[in-house]
Amino acid sequence: MKKYKIRFLTLFILIQAIVIKADAQVESLAPGVKKISSGIADKFTPYSFCEELPVKTALGELPAGKLPFDINDIKISVNNRGAIVEIPLDDSEQLYGFGMQIGSFNQRGLKIRPIVNDNPLNDLGYTHGPTTFYVSNKGYGILINTARYATFYCGNTARLSNHNTASTTTNKGANSVQELYQNDNKTSGNVTVDIPGAKGIEVFVFEGPDLKNVMQRYNLFAGGGALPAIWGLGIKYRVKADFNQQQVEKMAAYFRNNHIPCDVLGIEPKWQTAAYSCSYVWSKDYFPSPEAFIDSMKHEGFHINLWEHAFVSPKSPLYESLRNKAGNYLVWNGLVPDFADTAARKIFADYHEKSFVKEGISGFKMDECDNSNIAFGSNSWSYPELSQFPSGIDGEQMHQLFGLLYQKTIYSIYKKSNLRTFLDVRASNAFASSYPVALYSDTYDHNQYIKMILNSGFSGMIWSPEVRESNSIKDFMRRSQTAVLSAQTLFNSWYLQNPPWLQINKKKNNEGQLMGNAKEVETDIRKLFEFRMSLIPYLYNAFAAYHFKGVPPFRALVVDYPDDKNTFNLSDEYMIGDGILAAPLTEKEDERTVYLPTGYWYDYNTNQKFEGGKQYTIKPALNQLPIFIKEGTILPLAKPIEHVTTSTVFEITCYVYGDGPASAALFEDNGYTFDYETGAFNTVQLNWNGRKGKVVRSGKFKHYNYVVNSWKLIH
Ligand code: GAL
């Protein structure tokens, strides 16, 4: 009997082996982008919803990439459990990515399970942007095209078939736990991906040759990076959730009367008749005349952004039309629209277009599309993974894609209306590079916010480290510095009566008790905001490079210096565009060490010159920006304005760092529409020959957004 059992088992394993040996197909999708697939691919994947076409010309202009292994060495197998992918990995490789990871940076040696969630448990992969995409410093990227919960073993598994028995040490009386465990497993030579439930899988391979080129290929393949409306690069301030029309107007007047720059006011839940779940109808109690309100705010130079989530209240005019286009579980007693269905997306979009976009609403904050844990009890904004939707997508895949599809729905309105925007969202996924949408969350500490700026650059995402009340003025100012040095400068005062710079303590703030030194802190904040406004032309050009060339505007140092070992684990410094290195400090620090890569760098605050390849200690003041400028950079800084308008002309001073010739560019278009797509833009070339500067404009845009007033040499 026992013998029979063993024979049966052997036969079973053999049959399995025959069934699982799937033949992978390799297909070229665009220059330097290949797809390997095997088995029956899922219907609902991040790529299945990507309608943006690869920017083939720009992809073709990149230097030819070369994988450090033969593409056929990527092994795909499918068995009863699901699909497994094994990708070669050499001993010295460093891995990054997996979307908006919160606690981890260098992913080599980790087990990562990118799952959408607002609460990162034990740093295993839970995140607002659970992208199944990683990149290697050896110059390639691997994207597993799945919306399932997949697990990545990043070089930390040991296969029996590779077992080198000779290397096993025996325990001859260890003196410590470390010694006892010295026989570690991290010798797999590959990344193994487990995708339970999949009957087949597609693997996208993005070639380099270097890490920056990989990111360029990924972003260009997804349609090019986002180019937000130019006003989106100013300051965004979200008011208290229960503010009515008058209170918002009063806050707007505070900004203008005190000359504190602000471009966008965000209105939180109470603008609606029902918010949890949403009615998407103005509350006349709070906003008696929304049209007049939007107009008067526009007149004062403010754009209005409305908070909402996608769970549709029975009180909503959308309820009936979405009733049979929703999942079979509710959230906050509201429908979960089947965003995987084009018809459901259209109903949602058409309503928003007519009710809000046509009325002048400039953007939305798409909240709570990220899933939550049961730990939040009845307040959980989660539908079960076993949910079913009419389109056929299940709850697990819907969770992973919900934020992405929500963005797609809302962004489609602006695209169609030829209006640019800058939106907020709490969840995203792969191939979202072209969406002008910033991810955000309330819950993280300052270090995590900084790390997420770096990680956003590995996944075609935009991250905004928001500011609200703080532990101390130091904490508040440090967080504000980071917000000013990020893609979106957002102050989220959704539970604060007064701006946090007037009172950092939540209770006192809401009791109207302002700090004794409120005006001094306000002055410091104004100074930081003014710097942000000065930086808009430079930032806008960095976003244009994201759009046209795929270069992430905010990125880790390892992207620019992939061979420099000192950058491999550097998770608290980042590049902004090509010439600025940011090294933020947190509450705990009066000083920090900063590593400057090869070349020469200038401290922006002191103009002191530093030699790269070394570490230094810096002590920037609370009202300064902890940044360094690379030698050879022209930093075009504008005279600060309080907000951007359609007729803004930025008055620029070009700061030239270093003695040699230098050049830089500015992107010039109307900043508000997509007319640049049909050629209505200029490239404003700034050239410094070592002695004097010259501005050379080329392109079809008829107006000037920039005048260069002076050149200043820093050396
Ligand atoms: C939360 C969100 C906050 C605020 C709040 C309003 O989910 O993270 O920023 O918008 O909702 O109720």
Residues whose N, C-alpha, C, O or C-beta is under 5 A from the ligand:
A	BS01	GAL	P269 D367 D442 W494
